[in-house]
Amino acid sequence: MKNLLISLWLLLHIATCLVAQNLKAKIKIDLERTTGEIDKLIYGNFTEHLGRCIYGGIYEPAAPEANADGFRKDVITATRNLGVTNVRWPGGNFVSGYHWEDGIGPKDKRPHRKDLAWGDVESNEVGTDEFLKFSKAVEAEPYFCVNMGTGSLDEARNWVEYCNAKQGLYYSDLRAKNGHPEPYHVKYWGLGNEMDGEWQIGHKNADDYSKFALEAAKMMKWSDDSIKLIASGSSNYVRDWAEWDRTVLNSLHNYIDYISLHHYSANRDNDHNKFMAVTTQVENAIRITEGIINEVRSKYKMKKPIYIAFDEYNVWYRAFNEQKLEEHYNMQDALVVAMYLNVFVRNAHIVKIANMAQLVNVIAPMMITNGKLWMQSIYYPLQLFAQNCHGQSLETFVQCDRYDAGDYKQVPYLDVTSVYNGKTQEIIINVVNRHKDKAIDTSIVNQFGNVDSKATAAEVNSLSLQDENNDLVQKVRTAVKEIVAGDTFNYTFPAHSFTQIKIKIKA
């Protein structure tokens, strides 16, 4: 009996040690194995006339923080610090009922309209000229979305003329009359928003949308042939979404430069492992869409590329049915945002624009509470990517333990990308440890060239996955430390963390 008890104790002790010990992994990087140039526009954002995003967010003339144009200076500074490269505007669902001429000219003469998308009243106080002032202030490229719901072909074409034509035409002269004689040169134009969705004002089937968008695209390009056009691609993945994209691409391939994709993540059943696997859907959608693009380009013997604009993404489920959509984000959500960005970097050859939805207050990386601006947990991974991940995306070998969760099979605990920035002579390694409880001891091997013996590791983490920030406390934020590196080195990635390692290449 005594021997049996000892044996049982030993087995229990061994099992406890096995549970407690860290997992093991290996990452290999080769600077010669590049997969695509990372376009800076994947670090974009999105502002819609919804809740407190525009009014009470970027624009609040009565606030002490407001500049002479009514835009909050703290939001402008935080947007620059976030590294935002382009801002999509004015929607979103809002745009399918928006008429841009309501938002120009003297503010006291602009009409108030019922916004049928979100049930609010639109004052039109922030319109084209105002938003372009904001874009300039935050040093981001403006990306306009035109009304393909209740809008007309002339309305789309005229907006391009207002923004981009030299004086001497009706709408360019109107722009000059409104205080801006020089063209704005707005380059990026979306041909509607989520037109495949039955929730959209003026929803159309694929054939009807394609016919209408094609004629709009022709007229917009005839007005300014230097603009880049983004077709409204799949947003409803429930049924026949790939056929929507195929129809749109077959119809518009001669005129468009991008096709859009949207995706929002949720954790309604509170299943951590499933939530950590959700971006595999995103990667699948990108690769299927890339396949359709290649099919269409081959069919028409096209030399001109067509790329993907992933121009809405984020975590969104707690505030889904709330009018203001003011989602509060935790550490778990920050990991999902980091994985979205890993997907975009990993597919940098085809994804050339991406826009987090949205910028302030509404499903946003920053919030204003009692007049004070503060950063949500999801601010920090986007900031690290936008500030550091430029240059070439690298093919990265990852060997680690995997798990199954519902329909998701063989999901690696480590989600990894690597980047080579030739300008700064740096390798950047982005690692999400999906594991809820365990750290992962990892051997990192550089297979080409020599790297410095020192590196920096920027980590976004918190004690609990449920930790949130607020206007008083920042529980989730970036911590930076110096680490020992080299051509081969070991690093332990803590449980439920995002880590970005930056290493200099030796001369």
N, C-alpha and C positions, 0 to 999 in steps of 0.2 A: 504493500500500500504506500509505504514511504517513497519508494522509487517511482511509483506511478505519479504521486503528487509532485515530486521533483521534476519529472518529465513534463507534466502539464504546466508547471510554473515556467520551465524553460521555453516551451512552445509559446506560451502567452507573452513572455518577455521578448522573444524573437519577433512575434507578430507586432507587438507594440513598437519595437524599433523600426520595423519595416514601414509601418504607418507613418512614423515620425520623420524618417529620413527624407532628404530632398530627392527629387527626380533628377535625372541626368539628361543632357542634350549636347548636340554638336552643331555649330554653324560654320559653314565655309564660304569665303568670299573671294571672288576673282575679278580684279579690275578690268580684265579683257573681255569678260562676259557681260557686255552691256545689252540691255533689252529695249531701251528707248529713252529719248530726251524728255525730261520732266518739264512740262509747260508750267510757267509760274501761275497761269490762270486756274490751275486746280485748287488754288488757295483763295477761292472767291467766297462771297457771301451774298445775302439775299435780303431785300427790304420790301415788304408788302404793306399796302394800306390796310392794316388789320390790327385790331387792338391797340396797344401802346408801342408799336414798332416805329411808325413815322411820328405821330403826334404823341408827345410825352416820352419819346425814345430818342430818335436822332434830332427831332425838331421840337423845341420848347422855348419859344421866345420870352416867356415870362420868368424863366428860371434864372437864377444868379449865374449859372454856368453858360448861358447862351452867348454866342458871338453876335456881331452886328447883323448877320443874316438869319438869326433865330436858331441856329444849330448849336447843340450842346458841345462845348469845347472838350469836356471830359470824354464824351463818346468819340469825338474825332481823334483824340490822343490814343484812346484804348483801341480804336480800329486800326490806327497806324501801327501800334505796338503788336497787335494781333497778326500783322503781316498780310492783311486783306489786299488782294490784287485786282479783283473786279467785283462790282456790286450789281446784281440783277434787280430790276425795278420795272413797273410798279406792282407786279404780281407774277405768279400766283392766280388763284381763282378770281381775285379782284379785277384783273386786267380784262377778263371776258365781258365786263360791263362798263369798262372805263373808256371815256372819250377824251383824248389828250388835249383837245382845244378848250375843254372846260378849265384846264389848269395853266393857262397862260394869260398875260395881260394884267391889268390892275386887279389886285386881290379883292378889293371891295366890290368888284363887278363879276367875280367868279361865282357860278351857281353852286348851290348846295344840292347834292344828289343822294338818293337812297342807294346804298350799296347792296345789291341783291345777293351778292356772294356771302357776305358775313352779317348782313342785317344792321349795319351801322349807317350813319349819315356822313358822307364825304364832303368836306368843306372846300376841297381843291386848293387849299392854301399852299400846299407843296405840290408843284407841278414840274414841268420839264426844266425850266430855267433854274428853279430852286434845287432840284435834285442834282443837276449838273454842277452847281456850286458845291454841294456836299461831296460829290465824287472827287472834285478837284481838291477839296480840303483834306480828304483822307488819302489822296494820291492813289486812287483806284480807278481802273477802267470801267466806264459805265456800260451796262449791258441792258438794253431796252427790250421789253417784251410787248408785242403789239396785240391788239384786240382782234382775235379771230372768231369771237363769239357773236357779239352784236355789232362789231365794227364793219367798215366797208373797205373796199380795195383802195379807194381814193384816200381814205383816212390814213391807211398804212403808208401809202406813197407820200402823202403830204407831210407826215411826221418826219420822214427822212429828209425831205426838202427843207423843212423848218430847221432841223438840226445841222445839216451838212452842206447845203448849197451856198454859194457866194451870193452876195446881194445882187438884185436885179430881177428876182423872181418873187411872186406874190408872198410865199411863205417865208422865204429868206429875208425879205424886206420887213415882214411882220416880226421876225426875230430881232432884227435891228431896231425896230420901233420899240420893242420890249427891253432894249438895253444891251443887246449883245450883237454888234455888227459882224463880228468874225464867226465863221462856221465852228461848230463844236467838234465836228469829225467823230461822231459816235460810230464806232466800228461794228459792234456786235448787236444783232437784232434777232429776237426770238419770234418765230411765226406761231404765236399763240401758246397757251398753257394747258396741258392735260386735256386736250380736245377729245381724247378717247374715253374720258370719264363721264358717266351719266350725271354726275353732280355738277358738271361744268355748264355755265350759262352759254347757250348756243352750241351745246354738244353736237358733234357730227360723227357719222360713221367714217371709216377710213377713206372710202372713195370720195365722199363729199368734202371732207377736210382737205384731201390731197388736191382736188380740183381748185378749191378756193385758195389754198395756200400757194399753189403754183402760180396763179394769176397775180396774187399779192407779191410774191417773190420777183416775178418779172418786172412789175412796176417799180418796186423798191430798188432793184438793181439798175433799172433804166434811169432812175433818179440819181443813183450813186453806185457805180459798179465796183467801188472799193470796199463796200460793206461785206461783212460775214454774216450768213444766215444760219439760224438754228431751227430745224424742224421740230415740231411737237411729237416726240416719240412716246414710248410706252410709259404709262403711269399706273395702269390697272393690270396687274399680273395674274388676275383670276382666270381670264379666258382669252384665248386667241391673241395674246399681246404680240407675239412674234409676227403674226400675220399683219397686224397694224403696221409694224415697222417695215415689213417687206413692201406693203402697198405704198407707204409714204416714200420710201427710198426709190422704188421704181418710178414714181411720179415726179419727184422733185430732185433727182440725182444731179441734174445739170445746174441747179441753182443753189443748193444748200452746201454748207461746209461742215455742219455738225447735225447730229440727231440727238435729242435729249432723252435722258432716263431719270426717273425719280424713284426714291425708296425711303421709307421710314421704318425704324425698328421699334419693337415693343417687347416688354417682358410681363405680359398680363397674368401669366400663370406662375410667376415668381420662380422660374426654373433657371438657375444661373448658367448651367452648362448649355442649355438650348439658346439662351440669350447670347452667350459668347460665340455661338456658331452662326449667328444670323447673317453675318456679312458673306457667308458662302453663297447665299442667294444673290447678293449683289454681284459677286464675281461671275457667277453663272450667267446672269442677265447680260453682263458686259461681253462675255465671250460668245454668247448666242447672237447678240446684236452685231458684234464684229464679224461673225460668220455671214450674217445677212448682208452687211456692207460689202464684204468681199465678193459675195455671190452677185450682187448688183453691179459692182465695179467690173467684174469679169464679164458679165452679160453684155454690158454696154462698152466694153473695152476702154474703160476710163483711166486716164493718167492722174487726174485730180483726186487727191485723197478726200475721204469723208471721215470725220472723227466723231467721238461721243462727247457730249456735254452732259455731265451728271449734275444737272443744275438745281436739284433739291435733294438733300439728304439730312437726316438727323435721327435721334431718338425722340419718339413722340407717342405717348399713350396715356399718361396720367391726366393730362389736360385736354384730351382729344375732343371731348364734348363741351368744354368750357368756351365761352364766347371770346375770351381774351387769349386763350392758348398759352398761358404763362406757366410753362413746365419748369419744375425745379429739378435740377440734375444732381446725381450723386456720383460716387467714385466708379460704380459699375457702368454708368452711362459714358463716362470719360474713356473707358476701355473700348467701348463700341465705336466711339468717334475715332479713336486711334486706329482701329481696325478698318474703318471706312477709308481712312487716309492711306493705310498700307495697301488696300486694294487699288486705289487710284495710282499710287506710286508703282506698284507691281505691274499695272497695266498702262504705264505711261506712254506706250507706243500708240495707243488708241484713245485713251481718255485725256483730253486736252483742256477741258474746262470742268470745274466742279464748284458748286455753291452750297455751303451750309445754310440751312434754313433755320432761323433767320438771324438778324444781327443783334437786336436789342429787345428785351422783354418777352417777345413772342418766340417760343421754342428757340431760345437764344443763348449765346455764350456769355452775354453780359446782361445785367438787370439794374433797374433803378428802383430803389425803395426809399421812401421818405426823402426824395431829392438826391439820394446818394447813389453813385454808380459802384457796382461791385461785380466781380468775375465769378461766373459759374464754373463748375469742375471741367466742363467740356472746352473752356477757353484755352486751357493749358496744352493739351496735345496738339490742337490746331496751331497754336503759336509756335511750338517747337518745330513742327513740320514746315510751316510757312517761312520761318526764319532760317532754317538750315538745309532743307532737302531740295537742293537745286543741282542741276547737272544731269548725269546719266543714272537711270535705274539699272541695278545689277541683278543678274540671275543669282539667287542665293540658295545654297544647299542647307536644308534644315533636317536634322535627325533628332526626333524626340518622341516621347510617349503620346499616344492618341486616345480618344474616348468616343463613345457613341452617346447621342442624346436625341431621342425621338427619331425623326426622319434624318437627322444629321449623323453620318457615319464617318468614322476614322478622322475625327477632327484633331489636328495637332495642338498640343497645349501651348506651344509657342507659335505666334503669328509674327513673321519676320520679313522685313525688307532691308535692303542696303542700297546706298547711293554713293556715287563718286562725283564730287564737286571739283572739276578741273581748275576752276578759278582760284579756289582757296586751298587746293591740294589736300582735301580731306575725304575720309570715308565716314559716312554716317550710317549707323545701324539702328533700326527701329524695331523694338521687341515688345510685344504684348504677351505677358504670362497670363493665360486664361484661367489657370488653376485657382480655385477659390481659396485653398488652404496651404498649398505646398510651394516652396521656392524650388527653382530649377537651376542646378549647377551646370554651367555650360562652358564647353571648350570652344573658343572662337579662333578660327584659323584663317589667316590671310594667305592666299595662294599665289599672289603676284606682287612683286615689288616689296619694299620694306616700309614698315610703319614705325612711328615713334614709340618710345617706351612708356610714354605717358598719354593719357586720354582724359576726357571729361565724360561723366555719366549724368544725364539729366533725368530725374525720375519723377513721375506723377503717381502718387500713391497716398493711401490713408489707412488707418487702422481697420476701419470697417468699410465694406462695400456700400453701405447705406449712408456714409458720411456725405453731407452736403455743405456748401458754402452759403453764407448769407451776408447781409450788410455789416455785420459785426465781426464775424469769424470766417477765416479762410482755412478750412480743414484740409481741402484738396488743392494743392498747388505744386509747382515745380521746385524740386530741390536738386542742386547741382553739386557734384563732388569730383575731385580728381582721383583717377584710378591708375593702376599699373597695367600697361598694355604690352604691345610687341606683336610680332608676326603670329605667335600663338600665345594666347593667354586665357585665363579662366575668369568667369564672372557669374555670380549667382543672382538670378532675376527673382526678386521677391514675389510672393503670392499676389495675385490680382494687381498687377502693376503694369505701367507703361514706362519703358526706359529707352532713352536715345543716347547712344554712345558715339562720340565724335573723336576721330583719331587723325592726326596729321600724317601725311606721307613724307618720308624722308627724301631730301633732295638727292 
